[in-house]
Amino acid sequence: MSMPAAAPVAFSLVLETAADAARVDALVADAFGPGRFAKTAERLREGNAPVASLSFVAHADGEAIATVRLWPVRIGETPVVFLGPIAVERAWRSEGVGAALVEACCAAARAEGWRAVLLVGDEPYFGRFGFVRAPDVRLPGPVDQRRVLVLDFDAEAASLAGPVSKG
């Protein structure tokens, strides 16, 4: 006797609005805790504003359950966007919400004409979206260089290299 297929998990992706701010902050705090403020990635977010047209929230039953933001930065002189944080409510992890957010924000960045998306993360997870190691990209502080990844939309151009700064 076979088990019936599980019902699809219902969530929707929308652009983040001011009404989402408190819930987004709570999701990020739950996912990363206070240690997030000490990370090098946070230096790129301090005093910077996320790109509103590239920052998404996943909703289920009228509540924000996950978030992703992209921030304007530069690699050398090249404007790119920096992905993070991405945070998913514990009960929704492993349901495809994070992957949907990554796909949505990267597609939106490409459609808007951004050159690339940069992040600090796990290559096994982000590699499936096309992210590769960026050995010549230098963040402004200590970071495991193996976790610096880029999704370059301009495959014909020379690889991105140089210091990362707020854009």
VENWOBEL-V225038 format. One record per backbone hydrogen bond with DSSP energy under -1.0 kcal/mol. CO is the residue of the C=O (numbers start at 0). NH is the residue of the N-H. Records with the same first field share a line. If there is no record, write none. Layout:
CO->NH ; NH
This chain:
11->58
13->56
16->19
17->20
19->23
20->24
21->25
22->26
23->27
24->28
25->29
26->30
27->31
28->32
32->35
33->36
34->37
35->38
39->42
41->45
44->47
50->53
54->15
55->67
56->13
57->64 ; 65
58->11
59->62
62->59
64->88
65->57
66->86
67->55
68->83
69->50
70->81
71->166
72->79
73->164
74->77
77->74
79->72
80->117
81->70
86->66
88->91
89->92
91->94
95->99
96->100
97->101
98->102
99->103
100->104
101->105
102->106
103->107
104->108
105->109
106->110
107->111
108->113
109->112
114->152
115->80
116->150
117->82
118->148
121->125
122->126
125->128 ; 130
126->129
131->149
133->136
135->161
137->163
138->140
143->146
144->147
146->120
147->133
148->118
149->131
150->116
153->156
161->137
162->75
164->73
